[in-house]
């Protein structure tokens, strides 16, 4: 793609809950996602669990995020042969 613009906004409601919006625009399509996240307060392995919705494609998803990495699953159908929109992202994070 010749160009792409992404933007994210997140609002922390309290120490556990957050809401957000993420947009992605390129020369082919414009997509946005709405999210609601919950922070677990575990001392050993804190985790954020986020529910996602993408209104244009009617896709639903879930993301699990930790201090070391995470996974994001998003689809408009659990039947992979019927799905028009599917995304699986796996990532790691390292700080020094």
Phi and psi in degrees as GROMACS dihedral restraints (atoms count N, CA, C in turn):
[ dihedral_restraints ]
;  ai    aj    ak    al  type     phi  dphi    fc
    3     4     5     6     1   -68.5    20    10
    4     5     6     7     1   -29.2    20    10
    6     7     8     9     1  -154.4    20    10
    7     8     9    10     1   155.9    20    10
    9    10    11    12     1  -155.5    20    10
   10    11    12    13     1   138.6    20    10
   12    13    14    15     1  -126.0    20    10
   13    14    15    16     1   132.1    20    10
   15    16    17    18     1  -126.0    20    10
   16    17    18    19     1   148.2    20    10
   18    19    20    21     1  -148.4    20    10
   19    20    21    22     1   146.1    20    10
   21    22    23    24     1  -137.9    20    10
   22    23    24    25     1   142.2    20    10
   24    25    26    27     1  -130.5    20    10
   25    26    27    28     1   133.4    20    10
   27    28    29    30     1  -133.0    20    10
   28    29    30    31     1   142.0    20    10
   30    31    32    33     1  -126.1    20    10
   31    32    33    34     1   124.2    20    10
   33    34    35    36     1   -86.0    20    10
   34    35    36    37     1   112.5    20    10
   36    37    38    39     1   -74.5    20    10
   37    38    39    40     1   -42.6    20    10
   39    40    41    42     1  -155.8    20    10
   40    41    42    43     1  -162.0    20    10
   42    43    44    45     1   -71.5    20    10
   43    44    45    46     1    -9.7    20    10
   45    46    47    48     1  -118.8    20    10
   46    47    48    49     1   -31.8    20    10
   48    49    50    51     1  -108.5    20    10
   49    50    51    52     1   142.2    20    10
   51    52    53    54     1  -141.9    20    10
   52    53    54    55     1   153.7    20    10
   54    55    56    57     1  -125.8    20    10
   55    56    57    58     1   154.6    20    10
   57    58    59    60     1  -158.1    20    10
   58    59    60    61     1   168.1    20    10
   60    61    62    63     1  -140.5    20    10
   61    62    63    64     1   139.5    20    10
   63    64    65    66     1  -133.3    20    10
   64    65    66    67     1   133.6    20    10
   66    67    68    69     1  -124.7    20    10
   67    68    69    70     1   146.4    20    10
   69    70    71    72     1  -137.2    20    10
   70    71    72    73     1   125.3    20    10
   72    73    74    75     1  -126.2    20    10
   73    74    75    76     1   133.4    20    10
   75    76    77    78     1  -144.0    20    10
   76    77    78    79     1  -172.9    20    10
   78    79    80    81     1   -75.3    20    10
   79    80    81    82     1    -4.6    20    10
   81    82    83    84     1  -103.8    20    10
   82    83    84    85     1   -43.9    20    10
   84    85    86    87     1  -152.3    20    10
   85    86    87    88     1   163.0    20    10
   87    88    89    90     1  -120.5    20    10
   88    89    90    91     1   123.4    20    10
   90    91    92    93     1  -127.4    20    10
   91    92    93    94     1   146.5    20    10
   93    94    95    96     1  -139.1    20    10
   94    95    96    97     1   152.3    20    10
   96    97    98    99     1  -126.6    20    10
   97    98    99   100     1   142.2    20    10
   99   100   101   102     1  -110.1    20    10
  100   101   102   103     1   144.9    20    10
  102   103   104   105     1  -141.9    20    10
  103   104   105   106     1   153.1    20    10
  105   106   107   108     1  -133.4    20    10
  106   107   108   109     1   124.1    20    10
  108   109   110   111     1  -120.7    20    10
  109   110   111   112     1   152.4    20    10
  111   112   113   114     1  -129.3    20    10
  112   113   114   115     1   125.8    20    10
  114   115   116   117     1   -92.8    20    10
  115   116   117   118     1   122.9    20    10
  117   118   119   120     1   -78.8    20    10
  118   119   120   121     1   147.5    20    10
  120   121   122   123     1  -106.6    20    10
  121   122   123   124     1    55.2    20    10
  123   124   125   126     1   -89.6    20    10
  124   125   126   127     1   133.5    20    10
  126   127   128   129     1   -73.3    20    10
  127   128   129   130     1   -31.8    20    10
  129   130   131   132     1   -84.6    20    10
  130   131   132   133     1   -38.0    20    10
  132   133   134   135     1  -150.6    20    10
  133   134   135   136     1    79.3    20    10
  135   136   137   138     1   -63.7    20    10
  136   137   138   139     1   142.2    20    10
  138   139   140   141     1  -141.3    20    10
  139   140   141   142     1   144.5    20    10
  141   142   143   144     1  -112.6    20    10
  142   143   144   145     1   125.4    20    10
  144   145   146   147     1  -108.1    20    10
  145   146   147   148     1   123.2    20    10
  147   148   149   150     1  -125.4    20    10
  148   149   150   151     1   131.5    20    10
  150   151   152   153     1   -94.4    20    10
  151   152   153   154     1   139.4    20    10
  153   154   155   156     1  -125.4    20    10
  154   155   156   157     1   147.4    20    10
  156   157   158   159     1  -139.2    20    10
  157   158   159   160     1   137.6    20    10
  159   160   161   162     1  -118.4    20    10
  160   161   162   163     1    96.8    20    10
  162   163   164   165     1   -57.7    20    10
  163   164   165   166     1   -38.6    20    10
  165   166   167   168     1   -62.8    20    10
  166   167   168   169     1   -39.5    20    10
  168   169   170   171     1  -100.6    20    10
  169   170   171   172     1    -5.1    20    10
  171   172   173   174     1    58.8    20    10
  172   173   174   175     1    29.8    20    10
  174   175   176   177     1   -85.5    20    10
  175   176   177   178     1   144.3    20    10
  177   178   179   180     1  -119.5    20    10
  178   179   180   181     1   151.6    20    10
  180   181   182   183     1  -157.8    20    10
  181   182   183   184     1   177.2    20    10
  183   184   185   186     1  -142.0    20    10
  184   185   186   187     1   144.6    20    10
  186   187   188   189     1  -129.8    20    10
  187   188   189   190     1   137.7    20    10
  189   190   191   192     1  -116.9    20    10
  190   191   192   193     1   124.2    20    10
  192   193   194   195     1  -130.3    20    10
  193   194   195   196     1   133.8    20    10
  195   196   197   198     1  -130.8    20    10
  196   197   198   199     1  -178.6    20    10
  198   199   200   201     1   -69.6    20    10
  199   200   201   202     1   -16.7    20    10
  201   202   203   204     1  -105.3    20    10
  202   203   204   205     1   -13.1    20    10
  204   205   206   207     1   155.4    20    10
  205   206   207   208     1  -166.6    20    10
  207   208   209   210     1  -174.7    20    10
  208   209   210   211     1  -175.4    20    10
  210   211   212   213     1  -141.8    20    10
  211   212   213   214     1   145.4    20    10
  213   214   215   216     1  -131.5    20    10
  214   215   216   217     1   129.0    20    10
  216   217   218   219     1  -122.8    20    10
  217   218   219   220     1   130.3    20    10
  219   220   221   222     1  -145.5    20    10
  220   221   222   223     1   130.0    20    10
  222   223   224   225     1  -156.6    20    10
  223   224   225   226     1   156.6    20    10
  225   226   227   228     1   -98.4    20    10
  226   227   228   229     1    -4.0    20    10
  228   229   230   231     1  -158.5    20    10
  229   230   231   232     1   136.5    20    10
  231   232   233   234     1   -74.3    20    10
  232   233   234   235     1   -16.9    20    10
  234   235   236   237     1   -83.6    20    10
  235   236   237   238     1   107.6    20    10
  237   238   239   240     1   -61.9    20    10
  238   239   240   241     1   -25.1    20    10
  240   241   242   243     1   -76.0    20    10
  241   242   243   244     1   -23.1    20    10
  243   244   245   246     1   -98.5    20    10
  244   245   246   247     1   -12.7    20    10
  246   247   248   249     1   -69.1    20    10
  247   248   249   250     1   132.8    20    10
  249   250   251   252     1  -100.2    20    10
  250   251   252   253     1   -19.1    20    10
  252   253   254   255     1  -137.7    20    10
  253   254   255   256     1   115.7    20    10
  255   256   257   258     1  -140.5    20    10
  256   257   258   259     1   141.0    20    10
  258   259   260   261     1  -145.4    20    10
  259   260   261   262     1   132.7    20    10
  261   262   263   264     1  -129.8    20    10
  262   263   264   265     1   122.2    20    10
  264   265   266   267     1  -123.5    20    10
  265   266   267   268     1   131.6    20    10
  267   268   269   270     1  -126.9    20    10
  268   269   270   271     1   129.4    20    10
  270   271   272   273     1  -144.7    20    10
  271   272   273   274     1   156.1    20    10
  273   274   275   276     1  -118.7    20    10
  274   275   276   277     1   160.5    20    10
  276   277   278   279     1  -140.1    20    10
  277   278   279   280     1   134.7    20    10
  279   280   281   282     1  -136.6    20    10
  280   281   282   283     1   133.2    20    10
  282   283   284   285     1  -120.5    20    10
  283   284   285   286     1   143.8    20    10
